[in-house]
Amino acid sequence: MQPAPVVGLAIHTTGPQLGLAARWPDGTTTDQVWDLGHQLSTDFHDYLQGFMGDRPWTILDYLAVATGPGGFTGTRIGVVAARTLAQQLRVPLFGVSSLAAAAWTYRDRAIDNGLALQMPARRGEYHVAFYQVSATQTPLPILNDCVMALEDWKLWLEARDRPHGLVEVGDQLGKDARSVLELAEQVWGQGDRRSWEATLPYYGQHPVDSPQSRPPAIEPP
């Protein structure tokens, strides 16, 4: 007899898009993206409820959410909602870096298992990260998400002196909700059942951030 599928829901709101993905009790996976822009803050809950449809929230074994980097308002909306739902449902919550999710989405662009990602930030700087990526394993952060001037980032990549892929990550991040789901499912499969309290947003250049507060690609238990 086959074990029952693990049921999970992933939320991605770090850009102007809302991305949702879920693994359902019948084993199927669905995902959907909406370009909401400024309407994200007002319409998020309606779209979330519509995505769940008539299914009860109690079917969920876990939740996952993109924690940033990205836009401040969108990131906060998604993380707060996921934390609240996980607390109420008493299920684990997995926070996944936006750049780690992008690395998983674009893993076929890795060269020699190396993949660099860069996303425009404020003041002419970039959110950057470097991952070791394969087709089957969770991206391993060689350089955790951080903010760099473009010149410093290029020097860091040159110093590695090894071939690697490079992905320009824009703000259309909703499609990576499926990657957030799949990465969280991998962590679940390793026996991790972390509390919602462990998941925090990462804004990158927001004043509340410090180098010590920057999370790894998937926060350790």
N, C-alpha and C positions, 0 to 999 in steps of 0.2 A: 504494500500500500504506500503510495506516494505521500510524503509529508505535505501539509497544507502550505501554500505559498506565503511568504512573509509579505505583509501588506504595508506599504509605505507611501507617504506623500511628500513631495519636494516643492519648495517655494523659492522663486528667484525674482527679486525685486530691486536689484542693485542698480539698474538702469531705468530708462523710461518705459521699458516693456515689463509686463507681468508674464512670467513663465511658470507653469505648473506641470508637474509630472507625477504619475502614481502607478504603483504596481497593485493590482486589484486581487481579490480573493480567488478569482478564476485563473490567475497567473498572467493575464494580459497586462500590458503597459500602455498607457496613453499619456500624451503630453499636448499642451496647447500654449500658444503665445498670443498676447494681445498688446497692441501699441497704445498704451493708455496715456503716456506723457504725464501732464499735470493732473489728470483725472485718477491717477493711481491711488492717491490718498483718499479720495472720496468713493471710488468704485471697487476697491480691492476686495472687500468682504463679499460683495454681491457676486463677483466673478468666482471667488473661492467657493462659495456655497453652490453656485451653478455648476462648477466643475465636479463637486461631490455628488450633485444630483440628489436622488432619493436614498443614497447610501448612508447608513448611520456612521457618525464619527468614530464610534467604538470599534469599527473594524480595523482601525489603524494600529499596527504594531509599533511604528515609529514615525517620526517626522524628521525632515531635513530642510535646511535653509542655507542659501548663499549669504555669507557674512560680510562680503566686501572683499576688496575695495570696490568703490562705485559711488553713486550719488548718496549724499547724506540722508535725505528724506526717504528715498526708496529703500535704502538698506535698513534704516530704523524701522520702517513699517513692516518689512518682512520678518526681521528678527524678533520684534516685539510680538507680532502675531503668532509666530512659531513657538516662542517661549510660553506664551499664554495658553495656547492649545495643548502643548506638551504637558504643562503643569496640570491643566484641568483633566486631561485624558490619562495622566499618569503613565506616559510612554516616553522612551528615550528621544532625545533631540540631538541630531548631528549637525554641527556647523561646518560648512565647506567653503573654502576660499573661492571667490569668483575666478581667480586666475587658475587655481587647481582644476576647477570645473572646465574652464576653457582648454586647459592642457589635455584633459581627458577627451573633450570634443574633437580636438585637433591632433590627437596622438599619432595619426598617420603621417603628420608632417615632421615628426621627430627624425633627426639624423644622428646615427650612432647613439640612439636612446636619449639624446639631449634635445630639449625644447625650451627656447627662451620666449617669454611673453612680455609685451609692453602695451600699456594702455595710457592715453593722455590723462594727466592730472592737472592740478592748477599751477599757476605761476611758471608755466613752461616746463614743468617737470613731468615725470612718467611714473606710474605704478609699474613695477617690474618684478619678475620672478623667473627662476630657472628650475626646470624639473627634469628628472630622469623619468622617461615615459616608456612603457611597453604596452602591448596590446591587451595584457591580462592583469597587470598589477596596478595598484593605486599609485598615482604619480608621487615620486619621492622628491621632496624639495631640496635642491642643492643650494639655492638662494631663496629664502622665505620672502613673501610679499613685502616690498618696501618701496620707498619713493626715492628716485635719483634724477639728477640732471641728465639729459640725454648724453652729454659728453662723458660723464662718469660711467654711465651704463655701457657705452660702447667700449670704454677702456676695460671694464670688468669682463665683458665678453671676449675681448681680444686677449686678455691675460689667461683665459682658459686654454686657448690654443688647441681647441678640438672642434671638429665639425658639429654643428647643431642646427636644428630648425629654428625659425623665427616667426612668431605670429603677432600681427598687429591686432590687438583686441579693441574693438570699438565699444559703443554703448548699447548695441543691440544684443543684449545678453540673455534674453528670455529663452532662446533655444537651448541654452546650457542647463535648463532645469532637469532635463533627462540625465545629464552627466552628474548633477548634484544627487539625484536619486540613486544612480548606479554606484557612485562612490560611497554613499551612505550605506547602501546595501552590502557592499564589500566589508565595511567596518562592522556592521551587524553580524555578518557571517563569521567574523573573527571572535565573536562572543562579547563585544563591547555593548554595554547597556547604560551609557552615560546619562546623567541628569540634565534636564533643560537648563539648569543653573550654570553649566559649563560653557554654554554657547553665548558669545558676546559679539557685537558688531565690530568691524574694523573699517574705519573711515579713511585711513591713510594720512591725509593732510589736515584732518579736523583737529582743532586745538586740544581735544581731550586725549589724543593719541600720544604715545611716547614709544621709543624703540622697545621698551620692555613689554608694551602691551600688544605688540604685533603678533598675531597668531601664526602658527605654522599652517601648512596647506589644509590638513585636517587636524583639529586640535586633539592632543593626546588625552587619554582618559585620566 
